Amino acid sequence: MHPHRVMALLNPPQSHFELSCATEVFGTAPQDEPPRYSFGICAEHPGPMPTTAGYAMLIDAGLEALEQADTVIVPGWQPPGAPAPPAVTAALRTAHRRGARIVAICTGAFVLAQAGLLDGRRATTHWRDTARLAAAFPEVHIDQDVLFVDHGDVATSAGTGAGIDLCLHLVRSDHGTAYAAQIARNMVLPPHREGSQLQYAAQPTPAKADESLAPLLEWATSRLDTRLTLDRLAERAGLSSRTLARRFTEQLGTSPGQWLLGQRIDAARVLLEQTDLPVEAIATRVGLTSAVNLRRRFRAHLGTTPGAYRRTFSQT
């Protein structure tokens, strides 16, 4: 089976931050793992391309490279909202009709909108540019409060950090949670942030060192098989339940309950991929109490069943 072909479509001046999101996730295989992706870059006009960092990149491939791509990524577009050349939007539409997955990181969403790939659909971009995107493309349903939106064939993300979240999400969809976690670990990143989390903290004041949730999160993830209520988490953190909930919103953009459910589902996915444990045993081990509850949560969050997920991603 050949590696999944990922091609980034660049435009001058190219933002190196957004491009690096895709490069790190899709262009580097974890140690001792065969490459699951091949990664390349292309542009309408090959040759030297200026970047926002001040250096130039040499682009070897033109738009014809998109003809063989399984995934096409538009990693930002400068300036945001600038008209994309007709050849570029036509190439994106052709790739999409052929079955390629089309992905925008940050302001790349403007190009997907110009190509008509977001009409009648939810999409997002950097919070700073959501109003501009909504005004320019009223047929697109802009969600300014999420990290990314994935429709399967088309996906958009917020800023640079959310672009990494989206790329890791796509790897999980392609190859499972364990493989995506290896990539995240190599990047020294948390393996999973839900796309529905907020783009930025409700209060921008940075947390003091003694207010960080990191020790509590580490403690909780090592005890998923136990009953972890909001009151128990608050007691462990030495906070009131209300203060803890506020800290979760400020630092993670989600509630304690939603964060905990996401951790339980991720842990179940890894066990389904890497063990032959019965579904009932996995449900108990991750704190979801029963196979019925695990199946219900899987269906709601992933649109599949534990059995179907295991058949797709099992490594045993």
N, C-alpha and C positions, 0 to 999 in steps of 0.2 A: 504494500500500500504506500503510495507516494505521500510525502508530507503535504499538509494543507498549505496552499500557496496564498500568502498574504502580500499584498502590494500596497504601498503607501503612495498616494497621489499628491505631489508637492506643488507649491506655487510661490513665486518670489514676492516679498522676502519671506522665506519659510521660518516659522517659529520652531526653534530647535527643542524647546521644552515639550511641545505636543508630539513632535516626531520621536523624541526619546521615550515617551510612554509606550508607543507601539514597538519600538526597537527592543527595549528591554524585555517586554513580555513575549513577543513573537520571534525575536531574532536571536535569543540565547536559550539553549536547551539546558535543563538541570544536569548536574554532574552524573555520569553513569547512566544517562537516559538517552535513547535514540531521539533524534530531532523529530518533533511532531509537526513542525511548521518550517516552511522556507520563507524568507522575508526579503523583499526588495523594494526599491524606490523608483519612481518614474515621474515624468512631468510632460506637459504639452510640448515644451521645447527643451530637449536634452542639452547638456553643457553645463558651464558654471552657473550656480544659483546662489544669490546672496541670502543670508540668514539674518534673523533678528539679533543674533549674537555677534555679528560683525565679521564672520568668516564666510567663505564661499564653499559650497559643496559641488562636486562634479557629478552630474546626473547622466547616466549612460543610456537609460531606456526612455522611450517615448510612450504615448498613449496606447500603442499596440500591445504593451506589456499587460494591460488590463484584460486582454482577451483570454488569458490563461489563469487569471486570478480566481481563487475561491472566495477570498475576502478582499475588499477594497477599502482602505482607510484614508479619510481626508483629515490629516492631523492639524487642524487650525487653518484659518484663512485670513490673511492680512492685506489691507485693513478689513475689519469685519464688515460684511455687507457689500464689499466691492464686487462688481459684476464678474462672474466667472465666464471665461471664454466659451462660446457655443460648442467648440470641439470638446471641451471638458465635460460640460453637462450632458452632451450627447453620448460621450463614452461611458459616463456613469449610468445613464438610462439603458444603454446597450448591455452593460455588465449585469445590471439588475434583471433585465428581461432574460438573460442567459441563466440566471440562478445564483449569481454571486451575492454574497452578503455585503451590504454597503454600510460603512461605519463612519461617523463623524465624531471627532474629538474637539470639544470646545467650539470655536467659531466655524469649524467645518460644517456645522449644521446649516449655515447660510447657503452653502453650495448645494447641499442635498435639497434644500427648499427650492433653490433656483432650478434644479433639475426636475422638480415636481414629485420627488420621492416621498415628501412628507405631507402631501395634500390629504386633509381629512384625518390626520393622525396626530397622536401626542408626540411631542419632541421637547428637548431641552437644549440649553447652551449655557455659557457662563452667565451667572446672575446679572452681571453688569450689562449684558447685551440682550437679555430676554425681551425687554420692551421694544428694542429696535427690531428684533426678529418678528415679534408679534405684529408690529405696525407694517412691516414690509410684506408679510405673508399671512394675512388674516385667515386663510384657509387652513393654517396649521394650528393645532391646539397646543399652546406653549405651557409647559409645566415648569415654573421657575424654582420650585422647592425640592427637586429631586436631583440625585447624583447622575443618574442615567435612565434612559428609556430604551428597552429592547423589544422590537416587534418580531424578531427572528430573522427577517430578511433585511431590515433596516434598523440601525441603532444610533442614538445620539448621546453625548455626555456633556456634563458641565465643564468646569475648568480642568487644569492639568492633572490635579490629584484624582478627580473623578474620572478622567480619561484612563488612568491606571486601573481604577475600580472596574470600569467597563471592560477593558481588555482582559483582566483576570476573570471577570464574569463570563466572557466569551470562551476562555480556555476551559472553565468549569463546564460550560455547556457542551464543548467539543470532546473533552477528555476526562472529565470528572474532577471532584474536589481535591483528591490527594495530589494529582499532578499540578493543579493550579496552586496548591499550598506550597509545593516545592519551589515553584517560580517565585511566589511571594516571599518565601523564606530567603531565597537568594538575593532578593531586592531589599531584605530587612523591612518588610511591610506586613501589616496584618493581612491575613489571607482573604478576608471577606467583609465588605461593607455593602449592605443592601442598597439597591438603586433607589429605593423610596426614602432613604435618609435625606435629611435636609442638606442643602448645598453648603451652608455655612452656619456657624453658631448663632443662636438667637441674640446672644450678648457677646460682642467681640472682645471683651476683656479677657486676656489670657489667664488660664488657671494658675494659681500659685502651686509651688511644688507639693505642698501638703494637701492640695485640693484635687490632685490627679486621681482619676479612677483606675489607673493601671494596676495597682496592687489588688484592688477589689476584683477587677476583671480576671486577673490571673488566678485568684483564689476561687472564684466562681467556676471558671472553665475546668478546673481540676476536680470539681464536685458536681458535675452535671447529673450524676446518678442519685443525688439527694434532693430533698424538697427545698427549693430556693425561692422563698417568697420575698416580696418587697421589704417586709419588716425584717426578715433575716439578713438580707443584704444591707439594709440600713443599719442594723445593729452591728454588723461586721465592720462597716465603714465609720461607725460612731457618729451617725447623722440621723436626723429625723427622716421619715419616709418622704416628706414633701421636699426637703432639701436634696435628698439623693435623686429624686425624679428630676429636679431642676438641673442638677449637675449632669445627668445623662443627656438631657436635651441640649445643654450648652456644649458639652464636650463630644458627644456622639451623634447628636441630631435625631435621637430616637428615645423610646421609653425603656425602662429596665425590662419590662415584660417582653417587648419585641426583640430587644437585644438578646435576651436569654433564649427565646424561641429560636432565633437564628443560629445561635451556638449549638443548640441541641440538634437542629436539622443538619448542620454541617458535620457534627460528630457522627450522626447516623449515616450520612453519605459516605464518609470515610470507612466506616465499618462495613457497609454494604460493598464497597469497592475492594476492600483488603482482607475480609474474613468470610467464612462460611456460616457465621452465626445465624440462627433463626431470627426472623423479624421480631418475634416476641422478646427474645433476649436482647436484641439491639435496642428496642424501645425502652426496656428496663434500664439498660446501661447508660442511655443518654437522658433519662429522666422524663420520658414521654409516657410512661406507665403501662401502655398496652399496645399491641400490634394495631388494634383498631384506631387508636389515637394517632399513631405514627402514620398509618395510611392516610388518615384524614388530613394531617398536616402536610404530608408530601403532596397530596392532590392539590391542596390550596396554594402551596408555595411554589411547587415545581411542575404542576400539571401532569404528574405521572404517579405511578405506584412504586413502593420500595422494590417489588419484584422486577418490574420493568427497568428500573434504574440499575439494579444489580446486573441484569442481563446485558445492559448496554456498557457498563463501566467496570465490571468485575475484573480484578487482576489476579484472581486465584485460579 
